[in-house]
Amino acid sequence: MPVISVRLCLAILTLGWFLQKTGLAQEARPAPEGTASPVEEAIIPTYETQKLARAYVLDIPAPRGEITDRNGVPLAQNKLSYNLAIVFPTPLEFSDAQALSYARERIQLAEKRLTRSLTISDELILRHYHNRGILPLEIAQNLTETQRDELKEKLPKELMLRPIYIRTYPNGKTAGQIIGYSGKTGRNPDGVIDNHEVLWPETEGREGLEQTFNAMLTGQHGQYKITFDKDGRKTSEKIVTPPVPGYTVVTTIDLRLQEMAEKALEAKAKKGAIVILDPNNGDVLAMASWPSYNPNVFIPNISAEKFKTLQDDPDIPLLPRAFRSSYPPGSTFKVAVGMAALESGAVTASDEFQCVPALQVGNVTFHNWKKTDRGALNFVQALTESCDTWFYQVGIKTGAEPILTWAQKLGFGTKSGIPLRGEVDGRLPNDQYMKSTHGRKLLNGDIANLSIGQGDTQVTPLQMAQAMGVIANGGTFYQTRLVQQVQAIDNQIVTAYPVREKRTLDASRSTLEQIHVGMVDVVNSPAGTAHQASLETVEVAGKTGTAQWGPKSKEKTAAWFAGFLPSAKPQYAFAALYEGDVGSKVHGGSSAGPMIAKIFKEVYKEAPAENGQRRRRRAPED
């Protein structure tokens, strides 16, 4: 049976069980002896009926829709929670003292059964009795199944177990920053009953996909009708309209890959992000940030103290670094610079420039990360070794405008358009930005910094993975996709988000081949900087990067590894970011590269060896 169909069956069974257990059955209940039949709901208009006879129509909140991964595995779903409630007899004829005595006796009984104290004020009891005594008064919420089982065996009729739906995130922290969380729209009502008020507070999305797709996930209220005779006795209660569950949001996420990405970050990075895309259609397969949080802490609500702890955590677990934070790209940006240089005609594939230890630009000396003279290098060699001084020269010769133009074509400087709030643009420092920020146009020194992904340039890990996907597939820019479709519980598609080509890169085949060869050599040749990302079973293409940002006294380091694999026929494009603390010495090849190797060693563990032995001679890391 397909996964979605199983969920449909479970939803129908659970909804039926829920309505039966809460007494919201379709048939009217038998009326107490000596009262009018519930079938005869017409009320004779007398003074007494105007005073006591009445009917209420209340809204039943619908079960919230699911959020699933691409294979139908639930990322967010519902479960039944149990609240213990006091049922007051009708008609409501107690004095205040009697109402308090009745409630206190039941509360004491509940405390004994639950072996814990329950704090219910006299004021709350009386307010409920006077305003809404015909409805159960909840005295204990979110009971465990064990507590429920213990209670229901010896539960007196004046107490009832009231099942309600609550949100749950079955995978804990995994994908928490994508899914987001939900929260109650308000507290339990305690005022005079209004027609069409909800029987209990609904939940609404507060972050992530829960927030973006809140309207589709919410579902449609049902209606529950209660009638009372002229003496104030309940005569009937029934479902007028059953609730309709919310729609299911099917994401592009592969839960297995997402778990692997988060485990790699947890094992090897205090802070960072990993994004993995399918370069052949733009699907986001994994988008992990670390540290993260468990969205279950928000269910059914989170205390002010716990929320403050999350907010004040210096590692900012509430920040989805993959798309809501941007960093200097370092030498990974040399891919865009090389593309601009080759496509603009500023250099050719065979042109050589000296890879010297340092270069004077104006009155500033710019250094290479290697302290030795590496001699004359062409583009592939310079990309493989990540020679900074080669790219200073070529960047200045190419000029800022072509570099920024090709960077924009690769998706830098613009939101990807995923349906999550707070995605940042990143930054490509053009003349307009430089004038408003630094009071001048771009100078050669600025272009030198731009050419190695430093200075004011910033990109998100999602943008970096997106750019690698475009290069991997030969130049097609697909709309990055996080949600495949929204569907009803019977599998009917409500809204689809099909694969869509945004544009083509229009880069020549020879340029893309040069970049491809250079990125393969970065990982696999003796002179490359990413040997720790090399795999035995599949050839990886990539580029390392290491960049500093922030004031000198608080300077941090961003260590990158981005690329795609298998190199010959790419299935995955990726970007890994290791966010180093102040003063830490981290590098793209030794900090970010091993995280990618850890993930794809597992993915390809049973794949046959490709094209003979890998070249894995160790070299310094960029």
GIHUPE-V18644 format. One record per residue. N is the residue number from 1. RES is the residue in one letter. PHI is phi in whole degrees, 0 to 359 (999 if undefined). PSI is psi in whole degrees, -180 to 180 (* if undefined). NEAR is the number of other C-alpha atoms within 12 Angstrom. Layout:
<<N	RES	PHI	PSI	NEAR> <N	RES	PHI	PSI	NEAR>>
//
This chain:
<<1	M	999	131	8> <2	P	300	153	13> <3	V	302	-45	19> <4	I	298	-39	29> <5	S	295	-39	17> <6	V	300	-43	18> <7	R	297	-37	30> <8	L	298	-47	28> <9	C	299	-45	18> <10	L	297	-40	23> <11	A	296	-43	33> <12	I	294	-45	21> <13	L	296	-44	14> <14	T	294	-42	23> <15	L	297	-43	33> <16	G	297	-43	23> <17	W	298	-43	20> <18	F	299	-47	30> <19	L	295	-37	33> <20	Q	294	-45	22> <21	K	290	-31	19> <22	T	274	0	31> <23	G	83	6	26> <24	L	271	62	33> <25	A	276	157	26> <26	Q	293	-35	22> <27	E	276	150	20> <28	A	290	146	25> <29	R	286	154	23> <30	P	298	140	20> <31	A	282	150	23> <32	P	303	152	21> <33	E	301	136	11> <34	G	89	5	12> <35	T	246	169	23> <36	A	294	148	26> <37	S	295	141	23> <38	P	295	-21	28> <39	V	293	-32	18> <40	E	269	80	17> <41	E	274	-1	25> <42	A	291	133	18> <43	I	253	126	26> <44	I	291	123	16> <45	P	287	96	14> <46	T	236	177	13> <47	Y	300	-41	12> <48	E	294	-40	16> <49	T	293	-37	20> <50	Q	295	-28	17> <51	K	275	-41	16> <52	L	239	-34	24> <53	A	288	133	29> <54	R	196	169	29> <55	A	221	139	32> <56	Y	241	140	30> <57	V	243	113	26> <58	L	249	153	30> <59	D	269	136	31> <60	I	261	117	36> <61	P	300	142	37> <62	A	274	151	36> <63	P	299	135	42> <64	R	291	145	43> <65	G	292	161	45> <66	E	275	158	43> <67	I	241	129	55> <68	T	234	165	38> <69	D	279	-176	38> <70	R	295	-21	31> <71	N	261	9	21> <72	G	86	6	31> <73	V	284	127	28> <74	P	295	133	33> <75	L	255	-31	43> <76	A	218	132	43> <77	Q	209	-173	37> <78	N	245	155	35> <79	K	220	160	28> <80	L	277	130	32> <81	S	246	157	27> <82	Y	239	127	30> <83	N	248	139	31> <84	L	265	132	38> <85	A	224	152	36> <86	I	267	136	37> <87	V	253	117	33> <88	F	275	141	34> <89	P	288	148	25> <90	T	250	149	26> <91	P	290	160	24> <92	L	277	88	26> <93	E	245	7	19> <94	F	292	147	19> <95	S	284	171	13> <96	D	302	-44	20> <97	A	297	-41	16> <98	Q	293	-41	19> <99	A	297	-43	30> <100	L	294	-43	26> <101	S	298	-44	18> <102	Y	299	-47	26> <103	A	292	-43	37> <104	R	297	-39	25> <105	E	299	-43	18> <106	R	288	-36	32> <107	I	295	-43	33> <108	Q	297	-40	23> <109	L	297	-43	26> <110	A	296	-40	38> <111	E	298	-40	21> <112	K	295	-43	16> <113	R	291	-36	27> <114	L	270	-12	25> <115	T	52	44	15> <116	R	204	157	16> <117	S	277	150	15> <118	L	238	126	23> <119	T	262	100	18> <120	I	232	118	25> <121	S	281	155	15> <122	D	300	-39	20> <123	E	300	-44	18> <124	L	296	-43	25> <125	I	300	-49	34> <126	L	291	-38	29> <127	R	298	-43	22> <128	H	295	-46	34> <129	Y	299	-43	37> <130	H	287	-37	26> <131	N	267	-32	21> <132	R	206	38	30> <133	G	297	-17	33> <134	I	287	-14	30> <135	L	254	154	37> <136	P	298	146	34> <137	L	260	113	41> <138	E	286	131	40> <139	I	241	-16	36> <140	A	212	130	34> <141	Q	245	157	30> <142	N	56	52	27> <143	L	289	149	30> <144	T	284	166	20> <145	E	297	-34	17> <146	T	296	-46	15> <147	Q	297	-40	27> <148	R	299	-46	27> <149	D	296	-39	16> <150	E	293	-38	18> <151	L	286	-43	29> <152	K	292	-19	24> <153	E	291	-35	15> <154	K	231	40	17> <155	L	272	120	23> <156	P	292	160	19> <157	K	294	-20	18> <158	E	282	-8	24> <159	L	242	145	33> <160	M	222	148	31> <161	L	269	124	41> <162	R	248	102	36> <163	P	287	138	34> <164	I	224	159	35> <165	Y	277	136	37> <166	I	230	158	37> <167	R	282	147	40> <168	T	215	149	37> <169	Y	242	96	35> <170	P	295	-17	24> <171	N	257	13	26> <172	G	62	-127	27> <173	K	293	-26	33> <174	T	302	123	39> <175	A	64	17	49> <176	G	301	-37	42> <177	Q	282	-11	43> <178	I	270	-49	52> <179	I	293	-41	50> <180	G	80	-152	41> <181	Y	206	168	42> <182	S	236	165	39> <183	G	211	164	30> <184	K	293	144	23> <185	T	284	-13	19> <186	G	178	-179	15> <187	R	273	173	17> <188	N	300	132	23> <189	P	295	145	24> <190	D	226	7	28> <191	G	272	-175	18> <192	V	300	138	17> <193	I	296	132	27> <194	D	249	144	17> <195	N	301	139	19> <196	H	71	16	20> <197	E	282	155	26> <198	V	280	148	31> <199	L	293	-30	36> <200	W	210	161	31> <201	P	299	138	25> <202	E	281	174	33> <203	T	245	154	37> <204	E	224	152	37> <205	G	290	135	32> <206	R	246	-16	27> <207	E	199	158	27> <208	G	63	-154	33> <209	L	297	-30	38> <210	E	303	-38	43> <211	Q	280	-47	28> <212	T	300	-42	28> <213	F	256	26	37> <214	N	304	-45	33> <215	A	298	-38	23> <216	M	282	-30	33> <217	L	281	-20	38> <218	T	290	-37	34> <219	G	82	-175	29> <220	Q	242	136	24> <221	H	299	149	29> <222	G	264	177	29> <223	Q	232	135	30> <224	Y	235	124	34> <225	K	248	132	36> <226	I	237	135	37> <227	T	237	152	36> <228	F	228	147	35> <229	D	275	-174	34> <230	K	295	-19	27> <231	D	266	1	26> <232	G	85	11	28> <233	R	273	141	33> <234	K	292	127	37> <235	T	252	-27	36> <236	S	198	158	36> <237	E	208	136	35> <238	K	200	161	34> <239	I	278	121	29> <240	V	276	-46	23> <241	T	222	124	22> <242	P	288	151	29> <243	P	291	152	29> <244	V	251	119	29> <245	P	302	153	35> <246	G	292	167	35> <247	Y	285	160	38> <248	T	264	132	48> <249	V	260	116	49> <250	V	260	115	40> <251	T	271	176	41> <252	T	268	-4	39> <253	I	295	137	39> <254	D	260	109	33> <255	L	303	-38	34> <256	R	297	-46	27> <257	L	295	-40	35> <258	Q	299	-44	36> <259	E	298	-43	33> <260	M	295	-40	32> <261	A	296	-43	44> <262	E	292	-37	42> <263	K	293	-38	31> <264	A	296	-42	37> <265	L	295	-45	37> <266	E	298	-37	25> <267	A	283	-31	21> <268	K	237	-5	31> <269	A	218	134	34> <270	K	288	-37	28> <271	K	218	145	37> <272	G	165	-170	48> <273	A	205	150	53> <274	I	223	131	55> <275	V	235	133	58> <276	I	233	126	54> <277	L	241	159	47> <278	D	270	112	41> <279	P	291	-12	40> <280	N	269	-4	33> <281	N	207	-4	32> <282	G	86	6	45> <283	D	291	135	41> <284	V	278	113	48> <285	L	269	-32	42> <286	A	207	141	45> <287	M	213	91	53> <288	A	251	141	52> <289	S	231	148	49> <290	W	220	137	40> <291	P	285	164	37> <292	S	235	-168	36> <293	Y	220	162	35> <294	N	265	114	30> <295	P	297	-15	38> <296	N	295	-19	29> <297	V	292	-16	26> <298	F	270	-2	30> <299	I	250	132	30> <300	P	286	-19	32> <301	N	202	164	28> <302	I	244	140	20> <303	S	287	156	14> <304	A	300	-35	13> <305	E	293	-45	12> <306	K	294	-39	16> <307	F	294	-39	20> <308	K	295	-37	15> <309	T	299	-43	18> <310	L	296	-44	24> <311	Q	295	-37	17> <312	D	272	-5	15> <313	D	299	122	16> <314	P	298	-21	15> <315	D	273	-3	24> <316	I	53	67	25> <317	P	294	-19	29> <318	L	280	-5	32> <319	L	267	114	34> <320	P	281	92	39> <321	R	298	-25	37> <322	A	298	-32	49> <323	F	224	-11	43> <324	R	251	8	33> <325	S	221	142	31> <326	S	235	154	36> <327	Y	219	157	48> <328	P	295	133	42> <329	P	281	-13	52> <330	G	60	-147	45> <331	S	289	-10	52> <332	T	298	-26	57> <333	F	288	-13	52> <334	K	296	-22	47> <335	V	297	-45	50> <336	A	292	-38	47> <337	V	295	-44	50> <338	G	297	-40	52> <339	M	298	-44	48> <340	A	296	-42	42> <341	A	295	-45	40> <342	L	289	-42	36> <343	E	286	-30	28> <344	S	280	-13	26> <345	G	85	6	20> <346	A	297	-34	26> <347	V	221	164	28> <348	T	245	171	23> <349	A	298	-27	28> <350	S	265	-10	19> <351	D	297	140	21> <352	E	241	144	22> <353	F	227	151	29> <354	Q	287	133	27> <355	C	261	81	33> <356	V	268	162	28> <357	P	294	-27	22> <358	A	207	158	25> <359	L	217	135	26> <360	Q	270	124	18> <361	V	235	108	21> <362	G	64	-127	14> <363	N	257	16	10> <364	V	242	137	15> <365	T	264	123	17> <366	F	255	134	31> <367	H	254	155	26> <368	N	272	157	31> <369	W	287	-22	30> <370	K	266	142	24> <371	K	268	-2	17> <372	T	253	156	15> <373	D	283	123	21> <374	R	263	1	26> <375	G	81	-165	19> <376	A	278	130	19> <377	L	231	146	28> <378	N	270	-176	30> <379	F	299	-50	44> <380	V	300	-43	40> <381	Q	295	-42	37> <382	A	293	-39	46> <383	L	292	-41	49> <384	T	299	-46	44> <385	E	274	-12	44> <386	S	59	51	50> <387	C	284	112	49> <388	D	296	-45	48> <389	T	292	-29	41> <390	W	298	-45	47> <391	F	285	-27	52> <392	Y	300	-48	44> <393	Q	295	-47	41> <394	V	290	-37	44> <395	G	297	-45	43> <396	I	295	-40	33> <397	K	295	-37	27> <398	T	288	-41	33> <399	G	95	156	33> <400	A	293	-40	35> <401	E	300	-50	25> <402	P	298	-38	30> <403	I	297	-47	42> <404	L	294	-37	34> <405	T	297	-47	26> <406	W	288	-32	35> <407	A	296	-41	44> <408	Q	296	-40	33> <409	K	299	-30	33> <410	L	276	-2	44> <411	G	101	2	41> <412	F	283	149	39> <413	G	84	3	33> <414	T	219	142	27> <415	K	301	147	31> <416	S	285	-26	39> <417	G	94	15	25> <418	I	295	152	33> <419	P	278	56	29> <420	L	229	135	30> <421	R	288	150	25> <422	G	89	6	25> <423	E	297	137	28> <424	V	262	159	28> <425	D	280	-23	26> <426	G	75	-165	32> <427	R	205	129	32> <428	L	246	111	43> <429	P	283	93	38> <430	N	271	-178	31> <431	D	301	-41	21> <432	Q	299	-45	15> <433	Y	296	-45	17> <434	M	297	-39	21> <435	K	295	-43	14> <436	S	286	-28	13> <437	T	262	-43	14> <438	H	244	-3	17> <439	G	74	23	12> <440	R	203	167	16> <441	K	281	172	19> <442	L	295	130	29> <443	L	254	171	26> <444	N	301	-35	26> <445	G	296	-37	28> <446	D	294	-39	32> <447	I	293	-36	39> <448	A	299	-45	42> <449	N	297	-44	43> <450	L	301	-36	45> <451	S	291	-17	51> <452	I	241	19	48> <453	G	71	31	46> <454	Q	240	-164	36> <455	G	75	-131	32> <456	D	266	1	35> <457	T	289	134	38> <458	Q	218	141	38> <459	V	222	158	47> <460	T	266	155	44> <461	P	304	-35	53> <462	L	295	-43	55> <463	Q	298	-40	55> <464	M	296	-45	56> <465	A	297	-38	50> <466	Q	299	-45	53> <467	A	297	-40	49> <468	M	294	-33	53> <469	G	296	-39	45> <470	V	295	-44	45> <471	I	293	-40	50> <472	A	298	-40	44> <473	N	270	4	35> <474	G	94	12	32> <475	G	117	10	34> <476	T	265	125	30> <477	F	263	103	37> <478	Y	274	146	36> <479	Q	300	123	36> <480	T	296	130	40> <481	R	236	127	39> <482	L	250	-23	43> <483	V	235	128	37> <484	Q	280	-48	35> <485	Q	193	165	29> <486	V	242	132	35> <487	Q	223	154	32> <488	A	285	170	31> <489	I	293	-17	33> <490	D	266	15	24> <491	N	80	-1	23> <492	Q	291	130	17> <493	I	284	127	18> <494	V	267	-47	20> <495	T	219	132	19> <496	A	245	146	20> <497	Y	239	84	25> <498	P	290	161	21> <499	V	301	135	23> <500	R	219	129	19> <501	E	281	124	20> <502	K	278	-44	21> <503	R	189	173	16> <504	T	251	152	21> <505	L	289	-29	32> <506	D	59	34	21> <507	A	265	148	29> <508	S	291	155	20> <509	R	298	-37	18> <510	S	294	-38	19> <511	T	296	-47	33> <512	L	298	-36	31> <513	E	294	-40	28> <514	Q	299	-45	32> <515	I	295	-42	45> <516	H	300	-49	41> <517	V	298	-44	33> <518	G	299	-42	40> <519	M	290	-34	50> <520	V	296	-42	43> <521	D	291	-29	39> <522	V	305	-38	51> <523	V	269	-34	52> <524	N	244	-13	35> <525	S	268	159	33> <526	P	302	-31	24> <527	A	272	-4	30> <528	G	289	167	38> <529	T	250	5	49> <530	A	231	42	52> <531	H	297	-27	44> <532	Q	286	-6	39> <533	A	260	0	50> <534	S	288	144	46> <535	L	238	151	39> <536	E	285	-32	29> <537	T	262	-10	26> <538	V	206	144	37> <539	E	273	125	43> <540	V	259	139	48> <541	A	246	135	50> <542	G	195	177	59> <543	K	217	132	57> <544	T	271	164	57> <545	G	199	143	51> <546	T	221	126	45> <547	A	218	149	42> <548	Q	251	148	39> <549	W	209	160	29> <550	G	98	167	20> <551	P	298	151	12> <552	K	307	-39	11> <553	S	290	-21	11> <554	K	231	31	14> <555	E	294	130	18> <556	K	250	166	26> <557	T	237	133	35> <558	A	255	119	48> <559	A	252	125	48> <560	W	242	151	54> <561	F	215	124	57> <562	A	224	148	58> <563	G	170	-147	56> <564	F	202	166	47> <565	L	194	158	43> <566	P	299	150	34> <567	S	297	-36	37> <568	A	284	-36	22> <569	K	217	82	22> <570	P	298	134	30> <571	Q	250	-23	31> <572	Y	225	138	44> <573	A	244	146	47> <574	F	213	161	55> <575	A	214	130	51> <576	A	239	132	62> <577	L	238	129	60> <578	Y	250	116	52> <579	E	267	107	46> <580	G	279	150	33> <581	D	287	170	24> <582	V	303	128	18> <583	G	83	-3	18> <584	S	283	149	20> <585	K	254	94	22> <586	V	235	156	31> <587	H	222	153	36> <588	G	301	-45	45> <589	G	292	-34	42> <590	S	261	-15	35> <591	S	250	-47	42> <592	A	271	-40	52> <593	G	305	-46	47> <594	P	297	-26	37> <595	M	293	-42	41> <596	I	294	-41	52> <597	A	299	-40	43> <598	K	299	-43	29> <599	I	293	-52	35> <600	F	278	-16	35> <601	K	296	-37	27> <602	E	288	-42	23> <603	V	298	-42	24> <604	Y	255	25	23> <605	K	296	-24	16> <606	E	252	9	13> <607	A	282	149	16> <608	P	290	153	14> <609	A	299	142	17> <610	E	249	125	19> <611	N	53	44	15> <612	G	77	-159	12> <613	Q	282	149	17> <614	R	277	151	24> <615	R	265	121	27> <616	R	227	32	24> <617	R	292	132	21> <618	R	280	142	21> <619	A	221	168	24> <620	P	302	154	24> <621	E	258	139	38> <622	D	265	*	42>>
//
